[in-house]
Amino acid sequence: TVFYDNSSDFLTMSYTTASAKPVVRKIDVLIRQETSKLRSIYVEKYEQRKDSSITTKMVWTSGKSLQVTTVTGHDGKDASSTIKYVWGLE
């Protein structure tokens, strides 16, 4: 799907699958409409293992950072970790 937000001037292109087969389940790409510059990319993936599941959410923000959040589910309990890489500090 493609969505344009007048208030923020961002064009969002989204891909989401309803199928349980692909590891990558969702991708969002945000572009500033006026300049056509890429703002961010969001990717969500899901892996089912024998005794656990792993959901990984990654957000790359152009010229700023990459954040990776991992949620591991095992025996009805979730554990999560977040790593953020930042560059271009001013």
C-alpha positions in Angstrom: 0.0 0.0 0.0 1.0 3.6 -0.5 -0.2 6.4 1.8 0.6 10.1 1.7 0.3 12.2 4.9 -0.3 15.9 4.1 0.5 17.0 7.6 4.0 15.6 7.6 4.7 15.5 3.8 5.7 11.9 4.0 4.9 9.2 1.5 4.8 5.7 3.1 5.1 2.6 1.1 4.2 -0.5 3.0 4.5 -4.2 2.4 2.7 -6.6 4.7 2.1 -10.3 4.2 -0.7 -12.3 5.6 1.2 -15.5 4.9 3.1 -17.2 7.7 5.7 -18.5 5.3 8.0 -15.5 4.7 10.5 -14.6 7.4 10.1 -10.9 6.5 6.6 -9.9 7.4 6.5 -6.2 7.0 8.5 -3.4 5.3 7.7 0.4 5.6 9.7 3.0 3.6 9.1 6.7 4.4 10.1 9.3 1.8 9.7 13.0 2.1 7.3 13.8 -0.8 8.7 17.3 -1.6 12.4 16.4 -1.8 12.1 12.6 -2.6 14.6 12.0 0.2 14.5 8.7 2.0 13.6 9.2 5.7 13.5 5.7 7.2 13.1 2.0 6.5 11.3 -0.3 9.0 11.7 -4.1 8.6 9.9 -6.7 10.8 10.8 -10.4 10.6 9.5 -13.4 12.5 11.1 -16.8 12.9 9.4 -19.8 14.5 11.8 -22.3 16.0 11.1 -25.7 17.6 10.6 -24.3 21.1 10.7 -20.6 20.6 9.9 -17.6 18.4 12.0 -14.6 17.5 10.6 -11.3 16.3 13.2 -8.8 15.0 12.2 -5.1 14.4 14.7 -2.9 12.6 14.4 0.8 12.0 17.0 2.6 9.9 16.8 6.4 10.0 18.7 8.1 7.2 21.9 9.8 8.4 21.1 9.1 12.1 20.8 5.6 13.4 19.9 1.9 13.2 17.8 0.4 16.0 17.3 -3.4 16.3 14.8 -4.8 18.8 14.7 -8.6 19.3 11.9 -10.3 21.2 12.3 -14.0 22.0 9.4 -16.0 23.1 9.8 -19.3 25.0 7.3 -21.2 27.2 4.9 -18.3 27.2 7.5 -15.8 28.4 9.1 -13.0 26.3 12.5 -11.5 26.6 13.6 -8.5 24.6 16.7 -6.6 23.8 17.4 -3.4 21.9 20.6 -2.2 20.3 20.8 1.3 18.8 23.7 2.4 16.6 24.0 6.2 16.3 26.2 8.1 13.9 26.5 11.7 12.8 26.2 13.2 16.2 26.4 17.0 16.1 
